[in-house]
């Protein structure tokens, strides 16, 4: 994440989304963008703030300081959030997760 933020130092904001969450609908991203007030906005799944999220440039120094695979969840505490169904926040890391994603897509 820090590498990406480092490449856009003059941007007004950054949308952080994970490639291994393929079920997040475009409409959810659009809702985040519409609700973004310049500070930050998160996704809320089961009362937990998480990405996809948008961070205003005020938060870039904190994002740049993150190391390893430590996420930005701590920076989202208290942020406004848009709810997302838990199944759509599926993190696909294993073949079993992929099969579950495929089943959700196919409506099984």
C-alpha positions in Angstrom: 0.0 0.0 0.0 2.8 2.4 0.9 4.4 1.9 -2.5 1.2 2.9 -4.3 0.6 5.9 -2.1 4.2 7.0 -2.7 3.5 7.1 -6.4 0.6 9.6 -6.1 1.9 12.2 -3.6 -0.1 15.1 -5.1 -3.4 13.2 -5.5 -6.3 14.5 -3.4 -7.4 11.0 -2.4 -6.8 7.3 -2.9 -9.2 4.4 -3.2 -7.7 1.3 -1.6 -9.2 -2.0 -2.7 -7.9 -5.5 -2.7 -7.6 -7.7 -5.8 -8.5 -10.8 -3.8 -12.0 -9.5 -3.0 -13.6 -10.0 -6.5 -17.2 -10.0 -5.4 -17.3 -6.3 -4.3 -19.8 -4.8 -6.7 -19.1 -1.7 -8.8 -22.1 -0.1 -7.2 -20.4 -0.3 -3.8 -17.4 1.5 -5.1 -19.7 4.1 -6.6 -21.4 4.5 -3.2 -18.1 5.1 -1.5 -17.1 7.7 -4.1 -20.4 9.5 -3.7 -20.2 9.5 0.1 -16.5 10.6 0.3 -16.2 14.0 2.0 -12.5 14.5 1.5 -11.4 12.8 4.8 -12.0 9.0 4.6 -14.8 6.5 4.2 -14.7 2.8 4.8 -16.7 -0.4 4.0 -18.5 -1.9 6.9 -18.9 -5.7 7.1 -20.4 -7.2 10.3 -19.7 -3.9 12.2 -16.0 -3.9 11.1 -14.6 -1.0 9.1 -12.4 -2.3 6.3 -11.4 -1.8 2.7 -12.4 -0.9 0.1 -12.0 2.5 1.5 -11.1 6.0 0.3 -8.5 8.1 2.1 -8.0 11.8 1.6 -4.4 13.0 1.2 -4.3 14.1 4.9 -4.0 10.3 5.6 -1.2 9.7 3.1 1.7 10.1 5.7 0.0 7.4 7.9 -0.5 5.1 5.0 3.1 5.6 3.9 4.2 4.5 7.4 2.5 1.1 7.2 4.9 -1.8 7.0 4.6 -5.4 5.9 1.1 -6.7 5.3 -0.3 -4.6 8.1 -3.5 -3.1 6.8 -5.0 0.3 7.2 -7.8 -0.9 9.5 -6.6 1.2 12.4 -6.9 4.3 10.3 -10.5 3.5 9.6 -11.6 3.5 13.3 -14.4 6.0 13.6 -14.7 6.7 9.9 -18.1 6.8 8.2 -18.8 3.5 6.4 -21.0 2.1 3.7 -22.3 -1.4 4.6 -21.5 -4.4 2.4 -23.0 -7.9 2.6 -20.5 -10.3 4.3 -20.6 -12.8 1.4 -19.6 -10.0 -1.0 -16.5 -9.2 1.1 -15.2 -12.7 0.5 -11.4 -12.8 0.5 -10.3 -15.3 -2.1 -7.0 -16.9 -0.9 -7.4 -20.6 -1.4 -9.0 -22.9 -4.0 -11.9 -23.4 -1.5 -12.5 -19.7 -1.4 -12.5 -19.5 -5.2 -15.1 -22.3 -5.3 -17.2 -20.4 -2.8 -16.9 -17.2 -4.9 -17.9 -19.1 -8.0 -20.9 -20.6 -6.2 -22.0 -17.1 -5.0 -21.6 -15.8 -8.6 -23.7 -18.7 -10.0 -26.3 -18.1 -7.3 -26.0 -21.5 -5.6 
